[in-house]
Amino acid sequence: GYALVVILIGLLTLAQYLFGVSIGIDHLVFLPPAVAAPYFQTGPMEIETATNFILIGVALVLINIRGYRTVVRLLIGLVVAICVSSLLGLFRGITLPPSSPPVAPMAALTVAMFFLLCVGLLLAGRQFDQTDQNWPPNTPP
């Protein structure tokens, strides 16, 4: 259920960008105090972050399903590729693909957290792979 919430947040954020409306997702959890409101800038998460939310959410939904382990690894690879692209944009001003307009890249800490999440998902996938090798259990008749 939580994975579906993550997917929904990513989809709603992308819908904000696509349709040019503000749903107010960025104010659901953190609302600036009234005193700091003129100095505190909030806005929707970046497109890359919303895309990563969707990819991670789908990977979480599919991780327990035996036939989709390769798809989960592909989704994790896409998240890593988006993070690397964002790091290139953050530190070097390079955009991928090169002809794309520059956008605000993900923050470095956001990229680090996505990398850690990808490592955790890969390790969780390995655990399920090792469990599959012992199935069915060898029980004496």
NORDA-V459089 format. One record per residue. N is the residue number from 1. PHI is phi as a letter, one per 20 degrees, with the letter a starting at -180 (NA if undefined). NEAR is the number of other ideal C-beta (glycine too) atoms within 10 Angstrom. Layout:
BEGIN
n & phi & near
N & PHI & NEAR
N & PHI & NEAR
END
This chain:
BEGIN
n & phi & near
1 & NA & 5
2 & f & 8
3 & f & 15
4 & f & 12
5 & f & 11
6 & f & 19
7 & f & 18
8 & f & 14
9 & f & 18
10 & f & 23
11 & f & 15
12 & f & 15
13 & f & 22
14 & f & 17
15 & f & 14
16 & g & 20
17 & f & 13
18 & f & 10
19 & e & 9
20 & m & 7
21 & d & 9
22 & d & 11
23 & e & 13
24 & n & 12
25 & f & 17
26 & f & 15
27 & d & 13
28 & f & 9
29 & e & 6
30 & d & 8
31 & d & 12
32 & f & 13
33 & f & 7
34 & f & 7
35 & f & 8
36 & e & 8
37 & g & 11
38 & f & 8
39 & d & 7
40 & d & 11
41 & e & 7
42 & c & 11
43 & a & 10
44 & f & 18
45 & f & 21
46 & f & 18
47 & f & 18
48 & f & 21
49 & f & 21
50 & f & 21
51 & f & 17
52 & f & 28
53 & g & 23
54 & f & 19
55 & f & 23
56 & f & 22
57 & f & 21
58 & f & 19
59 & f & 26
60 & f & 19
61 & f & 16
62 & e & 17
63 & f & 19
64 & e & 12
65 & e & 11
66 & g & 10
67 & f & 7
68 & d & 16
69 & f & 17
70 & f & 10
71 & f & 14
72 & f & 23
73 & f & 14
74 & f & 13
75 & f & 23
76 & f & 22
77 & f & 13
78 & f & 16
79 & f & 23
80 & f & 17
81 & f & 11
82 & f & 20
83 & f & 23
84 & f & 13
85 & g & 19
86 & f & 25
87 & f & 17
88 & f & 14
89 & f & 19
90 & f & 16
91 & e & 10
92 & c & 8
93 & m & 9
94 & e & 13
95 & d & 16
96 & d & 13
97 & f & 6
98 & g & 6
99 & e & 6
100 & f & 10
101 & f & 5
102 & f & 9
103 & c & 12
104 & f & 12
105 & f & 22
106 & f & 24
107 & f & 14
108 & f & 12
109 & f & 8
110 & f & 18
111 & f & 22
112 & f & 13
113 & f & 14
114 & f & 23
115 & f & 15
116 & f & 10
117 & f & 17
118 & f & 21
119 & f & 12
120 & f & 11
121 & f & 19
122 & f & 16
123 & f & 9
124 & f & 15
125 & f & 19
126 & f & 11
127 & f & 11
128 & f & 14
129 & f & 11
130 & f & 9
131 & f & 10
132 & f & 10
133 & f & 6
134 & e & 8
135 & d & 7
136 & f & 5
137 & f & 5
138 & e & 5
139 & d & 5
140 & f & 3
141 & f & 2
END
